[in-house]
Amino acid sequence: MLTKTASDMTSEAPPDADIGVPVSVKIRERVKAARQRFHSNDNIAEFIQPGELEKLLDEVAEKMQGVLDAMVIDTENDHNTGDTARRVAKMYIKEVFNGRYVKGPSITEFPNAEHLNELMIVGPITVRSACSHHFCPVIGKIWIGVMPNEHTNVIGLSKYARLAEWIMGRPQIQEEAVVQLADLIQEKTQPDGLALVMEASHYCMAWRGVKDMNSKMINSVMRGVFLKDPNLRREFLSLIPRQS
């Protein structure tokens, strides 16, 4: 029995059936029809059809203008905020939350021809995200430790940064972000062990709330031999030049 995809159902709809329906509603209905999640840190690129991202940007800009109006900001006469609604919409859709709306970066994988089996550490990789509670910036660094085996896929160093950028380009909480990134790297490389450490400043603390400019959050994910071998784990952590 064949299962219809969201695009199949869309193509079978009457030509005028979706006139006037916001593009966000169309995308949401496709996601729901596929019984998929669309939380803030989920990627929904497969449900966005060609040309719809620009329409989504237009829709967000319109809604953002409503927010500015509700905040009693005179965008018609204030030259500083005249185009703010569209700038913010573009920032969200095309920049800081782009990891929700585009497919993952293309990653070329190579076989481990030399049978490398020594600890490899990549980092620090600078990452930028935003907390899903207040949409305030989360800015920090990630270190990745990989213990390969003869079957591990080898990827270029810059690709780790690309994968991190894609995962972090969504409204996140740090604890979930590092797990998502670990799952993705594990899937791409299949190592004997994988370790991630993330250290970041959260501007929801620095900019609002307690207004603490110095606090950082540090968390880690350990997989495979890093979880089983305390000596290897200590070696990895000792080689990370974290700043106090």
Secondary structure, DSSP 8 states (H G I E B T S, - for coil): -----HHHHHHHS-TTTTTT--HHHHHHHHHHHTT----TT---GGG--TTHHHHHHHHHHHHHHHHHHHTT--TTT-TTTTTHHHHHHHIIIIIITGGGTS-------EE-TT---S-EEEEEEEEEEEETTT--EEEEEEEEEEE--TT-EE--HHHHHHHHHHHHSSEE-HHHHHHHHHHHHHHHH--SEEEEEEEEEEHHHHTSTT--SS--EEEEEEEEHHHH-HHHHHHHHHT-----
